[in-house]
Amino acid sequence: MPDRSGLLIGEMPVMWLRDNCPCGLCRDPRSGQKLFQINSLPAGLRVESVVEGIGGGQRSVEVVWGPDGHRSAYAVEWLEANRPGGGDGGDRRSEHGKELWRAADLAGRLPEARWEAYAGDPGVRARMLEAVLRVGFMLLRGVPERAGQVLAVAETFGHVRETNYGKLFDVRVEPDPNNLAFTSARITPHTDNPYRDPVPTLQLLHCLVNDAEGGESGLVDGFAAAAELRKEDPAAFDVLTRTPVPFVFRDAGTELRADRPLIDTDPLGRVREVRFNNRSIGTLRLPAAELEAFYAAYRAFAELLLRPELQLDLRLAPGDCLLFDNTRLLHARTAFAQDGARHLQGCYADLDGLASSLAVLRRADSLEPLAELFAGAGAAEYLGESVTMAEHMLQAGARAEAAGAPPHLVAAALLHDVGHFEGADGGVSGQDLMAGTDNRHSHTGADLLGRWFGPRVTEPVRLHVAAKRYLCAVEPGYHDRLSEASRYTLRVQGGAMTGAQAAEFAALPGAADAVAVRRWDEEAKEPAAVTPPFEHFLPLLAALLRG
Amino acid sequence: MPDRSGLLIGEMPVMWLRDNCPCGLCRDPRSGQKLFQINSLPAGLRVESVVEGIGGGQRSVEVVWGPDGHRSAYAVEWLEANRPGGGDGGDRRSEHGKELWRAADLAGRLPEARWEAYAGDPGVRARMLEAVLRVGFMLLRGVPERAGQVLAVAETFGHVRETNYGKLFDVRVEPDPNNLAFTSARITPHTDNPYRDPVPTLQLLHCLVNDAEGGESGLVDGFAAAAELRKEDPAAFDVLTRTPVPFVFRDAGTELRADRPLIDTDPLGRVREVRFNNRSIGTLRLPAAELEAFYAAYRAFAELLLRPELQLDLRLAPGDCLLFDNTRLLHARTAFAQDGARHLQGCYADLDGLASSLAVLRRADSLEPLAELFAGAGAAEYLGESVTMAEHMLQAGARAEAAGAPPHLVAAALLHDVGHFEGADGGVSGQDLMAGTDNRHSHTGADLLGRWFGPRVTEPVRLHVAAKRYLCAVEPGYHDRLSEASRYTLRVQGGAMTGAQAAEFAALPGAADAVAVRRWDEEAKEPAAVTPPFEHFLPLLAALLRG
């Protein structure tokens, strides 16, 4: 389909396309980081030619660039997924893609989980972290009522952000409070620490004691409220997005000030942060007319935020830990009897670490089919060897790891024989191979793995059978060290290479890697070997997943 | 001057003025936080009357509000300083108020200091922290070449921000780097962690070893570069401020993404953050025409950032610690020989904590004249007692502190006799008092202290002589326990109060506090007492300074 791809390429801005070149000269193969400056691309950059092909188990397009002759190979799948104009360009932190809510919308479907499930089950953890990004909070129940436990909750997904209140702070009545939070007073809906810049983007509150009369908690979706204000009173919304407001805090050791609008929008005008805290707004210094407009808008927003239908009421019980997006949700509490016992512990953290943890959990999710292969079909015997398929591959992976191999080779060693499993779904199986038919398992395996991994993983797998035929040709004694089963399959696979074949093989880019995998493959047939489980390799595999 | 003040008040937006009411019903006296919601102010808010007066050592204006009858007393000084339209309304993090620079501008005046001076001298520390806010960096020399010392540097002004690179990270050649920083490659000017949101706003780099050929450091003022782009190519500047750019990072345990413009402006259009990192810009998904415009602008900015005249070159030597604003300055390094030893340790922190530390240091600065009183004139004898003036006041402050008194009373006890010092500048002195003339030292002291403190500190000082006359009237045996000198001065001060005077005194708002101060005053004449130095009270006093 050269025409179609040519047309596609012809429509793409050249600088954008070149900036996304995936080759090893343009991107560091280890870190994936770009190795060139945008201004070091040649003047007059142009596409000289476009050739479509198939390689590494996927359709790709090779572009030859003028005037510098650079070559870039793009996967067609990538080009289709990233076609200019095809995306939303939206900021994931903004209202775009969030689920805005009023209290009634969450009736019967609070994002909540038991602590043991959250801590022990990555699926539950992913569901809860996703809820924080989507609706702005999660509620964990049954979190051990230990002092300091809230820090452990934060560490399940990110890093604690220390502030002037410490790494950990106690929310209870204090004798000489530096903040009304540490009294028994009612606190209307607000965001925390608006006087910090950057503001802590997540807050955690862990309830240890709540015997007080009163002291109920409430949450309001500030993005939903801001969207409502934009609908009802666009002028007020506009004023609040463009008026920097001084938020101030001072006590004995602290003097903070940040000048930020109550509603912050991204460059596309979407709400991305809300700051609202009547207690800490300092003195605005603007011309009188602007002050009038600001105060009218501020008051309109304050009234809107207090509408009962917006506020989700909760009563935190001992063991409950509430986590919420402090750039979006406002939190509140009712007054309580001064002598009533109410003790929460809190800390701050950040959304970026939480989103990262969720993305990494999802990588592991996407590897589930591979995990199932190891647990299911992999438990079958391995072509006449005295280990199972899974044991054989785990041994190969463990040997590569012990040898200090780079991650992509550990993965290739671990997964080199997955092509044998394909027979289960029809086609030629391992049993067929032993019955004298080449199942081309190295190719089916590499193609299967192409769903998750790039050529650095798939090509050594593709070539690992050829590597056996190569080694038999060039390494004296290699053939004799093969297991009996392996010597048998060699014949089905074409026997030792000729000299010309061996020279051609050695010139392939993945040849050396394939030979390395082959050696671990040969060694991985020890009946007594103890290997780590497949899960041990999940983080390594997850890190190698296509972006 | 009721006319002048009336006019002033009449021009002020009522909601703004009322929102700034300093009374104890509107603001929590302990934390200074506001106690009311903006929307709980009555509809039809209006100024009913304005009366000017003098109280607490300063001119003030009392406003009576309709329709609710609330009363607010504003210091004229405050009204003048905060008059609507009089301020700049600028965001202190933006280019507004910064000193933008090119390399030559800093020739011979690098913001640098020796570690011992920085650590030991608050004045040096304030000067260096101020430089970070103004020019974007500071350079400390002679920082102990200990692993982990960079964390101690960060803790001199704020909190370390932990990231996926840890609390502390090593910048040296790594065998399997997840970032080009950990290779020997040249790194062009960039900001760090643009894929984090919030981005770490400060970076520290502490040099432990630098024997490598190459490996020079460079700094570029990104705000100056952005301002230059705005001048030379306003359209490109505009494109870069309104195009969210995906910044991405992934490794085995991390997957970060932030969508933010290269140049972020505040609502007034001023540059407030620059993100620039060619290595981690992901795939933009915009219509082709927008991609063309973005890449042209991105390239123009990249070229500008590489102009040699913008880059300040430095070579970090062992013991040097560079700290810079990661939202403003770009940093770079030249390539170095792979086998050359170069080892930096780094960490991240945040600008808000640094600015807070600077503000607190400046409070202590402003108390310098009081510190001098204690060190100078205070060493003089105290009116016939066997302690010096300074010893007497330090004892009073220490006794208040030991009694668990709130900070404003500790301050009042510590400073109750500063009025005696005023005589040194002319007027009636302590010696005059002993010679039979009432120097009204309680009033002169309170008026003097009004420069720094509010009525909660000044009024007990003003009333502490009256409190003696009151106690002599109402407390049997009190007079007899007075020292001989105090009994003598009592007569000059008017003797014991009459019953009517005592009742009037007891009704004053500060009477109870003044009586408490009086009792510590009486106790504070022990020749053998050991007291902390004046500096011990500085943080407490600093926290009480007028905002």
Chai-1 contact restraints between the chains, C-beta under 6 A:
chainA,res_idxA,chainB,res_idxB,connection_type,confidence,min_distance_angstrom,max_distance_angstrom,comment,restraint_id
A,P13,B,A288,contact,1.0,0.0,6.0,A-B,restraint_1
A,P13,B,L291,contact,1.0,0.0,6.0,A-B,restraint_2
A,P13,B,E292,contact,1.0,0.0,6.0,A-B,restraint_3
A,M15,B,Y295,contact,1.0,0.0,6.0,A-B,restraint_4
A,W16,B,L291,contact,1.0,0.0,6.0,A-B,restraint_5
A,W16,B,Y295,contact,1.0,0.0,6.0,A-B,restraint_6
A,N20,B,T283,contact,1.0,0.0,6.0,A-B,restraint_7
A,S31,B,N178,contact,1.0,0.0,6.0,A-B,restraint_8
A,S31,B,N179,contact,1.0,0.0,6.0,A-B,restraint_9
A,Q33,B,L180,contact,1.0,0.0,6.0,A-B,restraint_10
A,Q33,B,R279,contact,1.0,0.0,6.0,A-B,restraint_11
A,K34,B,N278,contact,1.0,0.0,6.0,A-B,restraint_12
A,K34,B,R279,contact,1.0,0.0,6.0,A-B,restraint_13
A,Q37,B,T188,contact,1.0,0.0,6.0,A-B,restraint_14
A,Q37,B,N278,contact,1.0,0.0,6.0,A-B,restraint_15
A,Q37,B,A302,contact,1.0,0.0,6.0,A-B,restraint_16
A,I38,B,N278,contact,1.0,0.0,6.0,A-B,restraint_17
A,I38,B,Y298,contact,1.0,0.0,6.0,A-B,restraint_18
A,I38,B,R299,contact,1.0,0.0,6.0,A-B,restraint_19
A,I38,B,A302,contact,1.0,0.0,6.0,A-B,restraint_20
A,N39,B,R299,contact,1.0,0.0,6.0,A-B,restraint_21
A,N39,B,A302,contact,1.0,0.0,6.0,A-B,restraint_22
A,N39,B,E303,contact,1.0,0.0,6.0,A-B,restraint_23
A,N82,B,T283,contact,1.0,0.0,6.0,A-B,restraint_24
A,P84,B,A288,contact,1.0,0.0,6.0,A-B,restraint_25
A,P84,B,L291,contact,1.0,0.0,6.0,A-B,restraint_26
A,G85,B,P287,contact,1.0,0.0,6.0,A-B,restraint_27
A,G87,B,R285,contact,1.0,0.0,6.0,A-B,restraint_28
A,G89,B,R285,contact,1.0,0.0,6.0,A-B,restraint_29
A,G89,B,L286,contact,1.0,0.0,6.0,A-B,restraint_30
A,D91,B,P244,contact,1.0,0.0,6.0,A-B,restraint_31
A,D91,B,D259,contact,1.0,0.0,6.0,A-B,restraint_32
A,H159,B,E162,contact,1.0,0.0,6.0,A-B,restraint_33
A,E162,B,H159,contact,1.0,0.0,6.0,A-B,restraint_34
A,N178,B,S31,contact,1.0,0.0,6.0,A-B,restraint_35
A,N179,B,S31,contact,1.0,0.0,6.0,A-B,restraint_36
A,L180,B,Q33,contact,1.0,0.0,6.0,A-B,restraint_37
A,T188,B,Q37,contact,1.0,0.0,6.0,A-B,restraint_38
A,R196,B,D352,contact,1.0,0.0,6.0,A-B,restraint_39
A,D197,B,D352,contact,1.0,0.0,6.0,A-B,restraint_40
A,P198,B,P198,contact,1.0,0.0,6.0,A-B,restraint_41
A,R242,B,P267,contact,1.0,0.0,6.0,A-B,restraint_42
A,P244,B,D91,contact,1.0,0.0,6.0,A-B,restraint_43
A,P244,B,P267,contact,1.0,0.0,6.0,A-B,restraint_44
A,D251,B,A543,contact,1.0,0.0,6.0,A-B,restraint_45
A,A252,B,P539,contact,1.0,0.0,6.0,A-B,restraint_46
A,A252,B,A543,contact,1.0,0.0,6.0,A-B,restraint_47
A,T254,B,S356,contact,1.0,0.0,6.0,A-B,restraint_48
A,E255,B,S356,contact,1.0,0.0,6.0,A-B,restraint_49
A,E255,B,A359,contact,1.0,0.0,6.0,A-B,restraint_50
A,E255,B,V360,contact,1.0,0.0,6.0,A-B,restraint_51
A,L256,B,D352,contact,1.0,0.0,6.0,A-B,restraint_52
A,L256,B,S356,contact,1.0,0.0,6.0,A-B,restraint_53
A,D259,B,D91,contact,1.0,0.0,6.0,A-B,restraint_54
A,P261,B,P267,contact,1.0,0.0,6.0,A-B,restraint_55
A,P267,B,R242,contact,1.0,0.0,6.0,A-B,restraint_56
A,P267,B,P244,contact,1.0,0.0,6.0,A-B,restraint_57
A,P267,B,P261,contact,1.0,0.0,6.0,A-B,restraint_58
A,N278,B,K34,contact,1.0,0.0,6.0,A-B,restraint_59
A,N278,B,Q37,contact,1.0,0.0,6.0,A-B,restraint_60
A,N278,B,I38,contact,1.0,0.0,6.0,A-B,restraint_61
A,R279,B,Q33,contact,1.0,0.0,6.0,A-B,restraint_62
A,R279,B,K34,contact,1.0,0.0,6.0,A-B,restraint_63
A,T283,B,N20,contact,1.0,0.0,6.0,A-B,restraint_64
A,T283,B,N82,contact,1.0,0.0,6.0,A-B,restraint_65
A,R285,B,G87,contact,1.0,0.0,6.0,A-B,restraint_66
A,R285,B,G89,contact,1.0,0.0,6.0,A-B,restraint_67
A,L286,B,G89,contact,1.0,0.0,6.0,A-B,restraint_68
A,P287,B,G85,contact,1.0,0.0,6.0,A-B,restraint_69
A,A288,B,P13,contact,1.0,0.0,6.0,A-B,restraint_70
A,A288,B,P84,contact,1.0,0.0,6.0,A-B,restraint_71
A,L291,B,P13,contact,1.0,0.0,6.0,A-B,restraint_72
A,L291,B,W16,contact,1.0,0.0,6.0,A-B,restraint_73
A,L291,B,P84,contact,1.0,0.0,6.0,A-B,restraint_74
A,E292,B,P13,contact,1.0,0.0,6.0,A-B,restraint_75
A,Y295,B,M15,contact,1.0,0.0,6.0,A-B,restraint_76
A,Y295,B,W16,contact,1.0,0.0,6.0,A-B,restraint_77
A,Y298,B,I38,contact,1.0,0.0,6.0,A-B,restraint_78
A,R299,B,I38,contact,1.0,0.0,6.0,A-B,restraint_79
A,R299,B,N39,contact,1.0,0.0,6.0,A-B,restraint_80
A,A302,B,Q37,contact,1.0,0.0,6.0,A-B,restraint_81
A,A302,B,I38,contact,1.0,0.0,6.0,A-B,restraint_82
A,A302,B,N39,contact,1.0,0.0,6.0,A-B,restraint_83
A,E303,B,N39,contact,1.0,0.0,6.0,A-B,restraint_84
A,D352,B,R196,contact,1.0,0.0,6.0,A-B,restraint_85
A,D352,B,D197,contact,1.0,0.0,6.0,A-B,restraint_86
A,D352,B,L256,contact,1.0,0.0,6.0,A-B,restraint_87
A,S356,B,T254,contact,1.0,0.0,6.0,A-B,restraint_88
A,S356,B,E255,contact,1.0,0.0,6.0,A-B,restraint_89
A,S356,B,L256,contact,1.0,0.0,6.0,A-B,restraint_90
A,A359,B,E255,contact,1.0,0.0,6.0,A-B,restraint_91
A,V360,B,E255,contact,1.0,0.0,6.0,A-B,restraint_92
A,P539,B,A252,contact,1.0,0.0,6.0,A-B,restraint_93
A,A543,B,D251,contact,1.0,0.0,6.0,A-B,restraint_94
A,A543,B,A252,contact,1.0,0.0,6.0,A-B,restraint_95
